[in-house]
Amino acid sequence: MGSQTKEILLSGYETELKLSYDFHDVADHLIIKNKRGKELFSKKNNETNGKMTKEIPLRGITNLIFIVKSNQKNSKWEIKAEIK
């Protein structure tokens, strides 16, 4: 709920992030960056309609930083990440 930032450490040998997300019709923004600050993925609620999935290549990436920005403290969202 609300705005959050989470970091996931990787070995660098992972090849793909399979992402599923749902913002539940609230004006939230999801950003995924690597440790150098390069944006790997960005999506705002107004660009989605219900549950969405995305596959993101990860070769050589050792950190993933997930950032959810929300204007509401009680906004609901759901993110599932599968790393291969």
RAFEN-V88700 format. One record per residue. N is the residue number from 1. PHI is phi in whole degrees, -180 to 180 (NA if undefined). OMEGA is omega in whole degrees, 0 to 359 (none if undefined). D_CENTER is the distance of its C-alpha to the mean C-alpha in Angstrom with 1 decimal. Layout:
N:PHI:OMEGA:D_CENTER + N:PHI:OMEGA:D_CENTER
This chain:
1:NA:178:13.9 + 2:66:179:14.0 + 3:-79:179:12.1 + 4:-152:173:10.6 + 5:-132:179:9.6 + 6:-133:178:9.3 + 7:-117:177:10.4 + 8:-122:178:11.0 + 9:-89:180:14.2 + 10:-124:178:15.1 + 11:-83:185:18.6 + 12:100:180:18.0 + 13:-97:177:19.5 + 14:-67:184:16.4 + 15:-112:186:16.2 + 16:-156:171:13.2 + 17:-112:174:9.7 + 18:-100:188:10.1 + 19:-112:172:7.1 + 20:-122:182:8.6 + 21:-149:178:7.8 + 22:-149:181:10.6 + 23:-94:177:11.2 + 24:53:175:14.9 + 25:60:175:16.5 + 26:-117:184:15.6 + 27:-75:178:14.9 + 28:-107:181:11.3 + 29:-136:178:9.0 + 30:-106:178:5.2 + 31:-130:174:5.3 + 32:-123:181:4.7 + 33:-127:171:8.5 + 34:-93:186:11.2 + 35:-67:178:14.0 + 36:-86:179:16.0 + 37:91:178:13.7 + 38:-71:180:13.2 + 39:-77:179:10.4 + 40:-96:183:9.0 + 41:-162:177:7.0 + 42:-152:179:7.4 + 43:-148:175:8.3 + 44:-104:181:10.7 + 45:-55:183:12.3 + 46:-67:177:15.5 + 47:-100:184:14.2 + 48:-124:177:13.5 + 49:-143:181:16.0 + 50:80:183:15.3 + 51:-72:181:13.1 + 52:-125:175:11.5 + 53:-130:180:10.6 + 54:-152:175:9.7 + 55:-110:184:11.0 + 56:-124:178:10.2 + 57:-68:185:13.2 + 58:-124:187:13.2 + 59:-48:176:17.0 + 60:81:181:18.0 + 61:-87:183:14.7 + 62:-110:177:15.5 + 63:-142:170:12.6 + 64:-118:178:8.8 + 65:-117:179:7.8 + 66:-97:180:4.8 + 67:-125:173:6.5 + 68:-114:178:7.3 + 69:-105:181:10.7 + 70:-141:176:13.3 + 71:-85:183:17.0 + 72:-120:180:18.0 + 73:-65:184:18.2 + 74:-105:178:18.4 + 75:-65:180:15.7 + 76:-109:176:14.3 + 77:-153:181:11.0 + 78:-139:179:9.9 + 79:-132:175:6.9 + 80:-124:181:8.5 + 81:-125:175:8.0 + 82:-117:183:11.2 + 83:-109:181:12.2 + 84:-112:none:15.6
